[in-house]
Amino acid sequence: MAPLLNDDIKEQVSDMLSTMESEIAVYFFGTKEENCEYCNDAQQLIEEVSNLSDKIEFRTLDVGEDVDLAKEYHVEKTPMTVIARKDGDQVIDYGIRYAGIPAGHEFSSLIHTLILVASGESGLNDETKKELENLDKDIRLQVFVTPTCPYCPPAVILAHQMALQSPRITAEMVEATEFPALSMQYGVSGVPHTIINEGAGELVGAAPEGMLMEHIRKIK
């Protein structure tokens, strides 16, 4: 199988990942079922990136065989990538996910998120951090994207920052064209489109953290 990343990209990514402050766990969940059209390509891309740093523990899992782990990490669809921080033998799961292939412009958000999780620091402003610390409800952010969307990575990264900051928030990138039924369910016609708590709220377009917080506040 031909590599997806050429030598120049591998060198650039390797240099970026060398700044990671701690070890992380990258768990790829696929399935041997024939209906997972994108599983092989997604696995290959995630594995090639993971191999560029000795601080990344990469595992390939199957939702049909690794049922307990799929349940533990709330994997509902494939391909799905879980990015978590490691503290010795402990895996700290912030609820940060990629559903589908983080290709095209989303490749940059993948690298950014790996470094973000390794740092353990969200980078959000103090006001947002304080509000998230006092969050009294669970929030699920699903950021629908396409590989050709240049405005999508900031929306994905912001959602991941919030998940890193608050244990009550989970955040996943959803590649809209890979999950057409889900995109149709939420009326996704343009990207980025952030769905909050299965449609209780939504935000279209890339927005600053203050605007996303406004929409989170409205969720009952």
C-alpha positions as CSV (number, residue, x, y, z in Angstrom):
1,M,0.0,0.0,0.0
2,A,1.5,3.3,-1.1
3,P,2.0,5.9,1.7
4,L,-0.4,8.8,2.0
5,L,2.2,11.2,3.3
6,N,5.3,12.1,1.3
7,D,8.7,12.6,2.8
8,D,8.4,16.4,3.0
9,I,5.1,16.3,4.9
10,K,6.5,13.6,7.2
11,E,9.5,15.8,8.1
12,Q,7.3,18.8,8.7
13,V,4.8,16.9,10.9
14,S,7.6,15.1,12.8
15,D,9.2,18.5,13.6
16,M,5.8,19.8,14.9
17,L,5.1,16.7,17.0
18,S,8.6,17.0,18.5
19,T,7.1,19.8,20.7
20,M,4.6,17.5,22.4
21,E,5.0,17.8,26.2
22,S,3.7,14.4,27.2
23,E,2.6,11.0,25.8
24,I,-0.7,10.6,24.2
25,A,-2.9,7.7,23.1
26,V,-4.4,7.5,19.7
27,Y,-7.0,4.8,19.3
28,F,-8.5,4.2,15.9
29,F,-11.8,2.3,15.8
30,G,-12.8,0.7,12.5
31,T,-14.8,-2.3,11.5
32,K,-14.4,-5.3,9.2
33,E,-17.9,-4.7,7.9
34,E,-18.1,-3.9,4.2
35,N,-20.2,-0.8,4.9
36,C,-17.2,1.1,6.3
37,E,-16.0,2.6,3.0
38,Y,-13.4,5.0,4.5
39,C,-12.0,2.9,7.3
40,N,-8.8,1.7,5.5
41,D,-7.8,5.1,4.3
42,A,-8.6,6.7,7.7
43,Q,-6.6,4.1,9.6
44,Q,-3.6,4.4,7.2
45,L,-3.5,8.2,7.6
46,I,-3.8,8.2,11.4
47,E,-1.2,5.4,11.7
48,E,1.3,7.2,9.4
49,V,1.0,10.3,11.5
50,S,1.2,8.4,14.8
51,N,4.4,6.7,13.6
52,L,6.1,10.1,13.4
53,S,6.4,10.5,17.2
54,D,7.6,8.1,19.9
55,K,5.3,9.9,22.3
56,I,2.2,8.5,20.5
57,E,0.7,5.2,21.5
58,F,-1.3,4.0,18.5
59,R,-3.8,1.2,18.6
60,T,-6.2,-0.2,15.9
61,L,-9.4,-1.5,17.3
62,D,-12.5,-3.1,15.8
63,V,-16.0,-2.1,17.1
64,G,-17.2,-5.7,16.5
65,E,-14.3,-7.3,18.3
66,D,-13.3,-4.8,20.9
67,V,-16.8,-4.2,22.2
68,D,-16.0,-3.2,25.7
69,L,-13.5,-0.6,24.6
70,A,-15.9,0.8,22.0
71,K,-18.5,1.1,24.7
72,E,-16.0,2.7,27.1
73,Y,-15.0,5.3,24.6
74,H,-18.6,5.8,23.3
75,V,-17.8,4.9,19.8
76,E,-21.0,5.0,17.8
77,K,-19.8,5.1,14.3
78,T,-16.7,4.2,12.2
79,P,-14.1,5.3,11.3
80,M,-13.6,7.0,14.7
81,T,-10.3,8.2,16.2
82,V,-10.0,8.9,20.0
83,I,-7.2,11.2,21.1
84,A,-6.4,11.0,24.8
85,R,-3.5,12.0,27.1
86,K,-1.4,9.5,28.9
87,D,-0.2,9.8,32.5
88,G,1.9,6.7,33.1
89,D,-0.4,3.8,32.6
90,Q,-3.5,6.0,33.0
91,V,-5.3,7.2,29.9
92,I,-7.1,10.5,30.3
93,D,-10.0,10.8,27.9
94,Y,-11.1,14.3,27.3
95,G,-13.9,13.2,24.9
96,I,-11.9,14.4,21.8
97,R,-12.8,12.6,18.6
98,Y,-12.5,12.5,14.9
99,A,-15.3,10.8,13.0
100,G,-14.1,10.2,9.5
101,I,-10.8,11.1,7.7
102,P,-9.1,14.3,8.9
103,A,-7.9,15.0,5.4
104,G,-7.4,18.1,3.3
105,H,-7.6,21.2,5.5
106,E,-8.6,19.0,8.5
107,F,-5.1,17.5,8.5
108,S,-3.9,20.7,10.2
109,S,-6.5,20.4,12.9
110,L,-5.4,16.8,13.6
111,I,-1.8,17.9,14.2
112,H,-2.9,20.8,16.3
113,T,-5.1,18.6,18.4
114,L,-2.4,16.0,19.0
115,I,-0.1,18.8,20.3
116,L,-3.0,20.4,22.3
117,V,-3.9,17.1,24.1
118,A,-0.2,16.5,24.9
119,S,0.0,19.9,26.5
120,G,-3.0,19.4,28.7
121,E,-3.7,23.1,28.4
122,S,-6.7,24.3,26.5
123,G,-5.4,27.8,25.6
124,L,-8.8,29.4,26.1
125,N,-9.1,32.8,27.8
126,D,-9.6,33.0,31.6
127,E,-13.2,34.1,31.3
128,T,-14.1,31.1,29.2
129,K,-12.2,28.7,31.5
130,K,-14.0,30.0,34.6
131,E,-17.4,29.6,32.9
132,L,-16.6,26.1,31.7
133,E,-15.4,25.1,35.2
134,N,-18.9,26.0,36.5
135,L,-20.8,24.3,33.7
136,D,-23.8,22.5,35.2
137,K,-24.8,20.4,32.1
138,D,-23.3,17.9,29.7
139,I,-22.5,19.3,26.2
140,R,-21.8,17.4,23.1
141,L,-20.3,19.4,20.2
142,Q,-20.3,17.8,16.7
143,V,-18.5,20.0,14.2
144,F,-19.4,19.0,10.6
145,V,-16.7,19.7,8.1
146,T,-15.4,18.8,4.6
147,P,-11.8,18.4,3.5
148,T,-12.0,21.4,1.2
149,C,-13.2,23.8,3.8
150,P,-10.5,26.3,4.9
151,Y,-12.7,27.7,7.7
152,C,-13.4,24.4,9.3
153,P,-10.2,23.6,11.3
154,P,-10.5,26.6,13.7
155,A,-14.1,25.4,14.5
156,V,-12.9,21.9,15.2
157,I,-9.9,23.1,17.3
158,L,-12.1,25.4,19.4
159,A,-14.5,22.5,20.1
160,H,-11.6,20.3,21.1
161,Q,-10.2,23.1,23.3
162,M,-13.5,23.2,25.2
163,A,-13.5,19.5,25.6
164,L,-10.0,19.6,27.0
165,Q,-11.0,22.3,29.5
166,S,-14.3,20.8,30.8
167,P,-15.1,17.2,31.7
168,R,-18.7,18.0,30.8
169,I,-17.9,18.7,27.2
170,T,-17.2,16.1,24.4
171,A,-16.3,17.3,20.9
172,E,-15.9,15.5,17.6
173,M,-15.1,16.4,14.1
174,V,-17.6,14.8,11.7
175,E,-16.6,14.6,8.0
176,A,-20.0,15.5,6.5
177,T,-19.6,13.6,3.2
178,E,-18.7,10.4,5.0
179,F,-21.8,10.5,7.2
180,P,-24.5,11.8,4.8
181,A,-27.5,10.5,6.8
182,L,-26.2,12.3,9.9
183,S,-25.6,15.5,7.9
184,M,-29.2,15.3,6.5
185,Q,-30.6,14.6,10.0
186,Y,-29.1,17.9,11.2
187,G,-29.7,19.9,8.0
188,V,-26.1,20.4,7.3
189,S,-25.8,22.3,4.0
190,G,-22.7,24.5,4.7
191,V,-19.6,23.9,6.8
192,P,-18.4,24.3,9.5
193,H,-21.7,23.6,11.2
194,T,-21.5,22.9,14.9
195,I,-24.4,20.8,16.3
196,I,-24.9,21.1,20.1
197,N,-26.6,18.3,22.0
198,E,-28.1,16.5,19.0
199,G,-29.7,19.6,17.7
200,A,-30.7,21.5,20.8
201,G,-28.5,24.2,19.5
202,E,-26.3,25.0,16.4
203,L,-23.8,27.4,15.1
204,V,-23.0,27.8,11.4
205,G,-19.6,29.1,10.5
206,A,-16.3,29.5,12.3
207,A,-16.8,31.7,15.4
208,P,-14.8,33.0,18.3
209,E,-15.0,31.2,21.6
210,G,-17.3,33.9,23.1
211,M,-19.9,33.2,20.4
212,L,-19.8,29.4,20.9
213,M,-20.2,30.0,24.7
214,E,-23.3,32.1,24.0
215,H,-24.8,29.1,22.2
216,I,-23.8,26.7,24.9
217,R,-25.4,28.9,27.6
218,K,-28.8,28.6,25.7
219,I,-28.8,24.9,26.0
220,K,-31.3,23.8,28.7
